[in-house]
């Protein structure tokens, strides 16, 4: 089931970024054909429901967050695409990877062979990369348009905010953000080309607005260790032990 109000938000995104609904649908159809066997939602629900989860993005504050994240090995970690590489280089394994496949291909394939769950997103701009999904042991597909067959829609736009929407959908008790800054700086791990900087900043702005919208109806307790987001409680790394228990 699509989160109430999502279709209106998706229409705003299409208008702002001039995306094609038809191309988004085409991409989703192709991904559905690639995913020979979709893992059940129960597997994701068992990872998330009723638990504290970390949602980790590739923003500028990720470098500071990594030493802290190492201390919480048992906490479920939902990781946005570009943050996968620096995390595994530091011995931090994602439980769930949310990706539209524009991150480091080697890192994605490496983690894809493990029991980590991949949530692969299909949109009009990544059709040429969808075959990568064949490398992932546990994988489900998502779309921004209407869900069908093996393709679902939990809401969200960028890898980072889609990770939060995913955690919310599967009823995490607490969602704590790391490396999710949404400011005018772009993290060194995001692999953003200079020519794409302005569009990246626009996407981050839209993602932040979506999270603020989500916070109005979420039953999860929402926290951020990164920049302030309306509806999320800003906490320091020193408060993590208290929040998690």
Buried (B, 14 or more C-beta within 10 A) or exposed (E): EBBEEBEEBBEEBBEEEEBEBEBBBBBBBBBBEBBEEBBEEEEBEEBBBEBBBBBBBBBBBBEEBBEBBEEBEEBBBBBBBBBBBBBBEEEBBBBBBBBBBBBBEEBBEBBBEBEBBBBBBBBBBBBEBBEBBEBBEBBBBBBBBBBEEBBBBBBBBBBBBBBBBBBBBBBBBBBBBBBBBBBEEBBBBBBBEEEEEEEBBEBBBBBBBBBEBBBEEBEBBBBBBBBEBEBBEEBEBEBBEEBEE
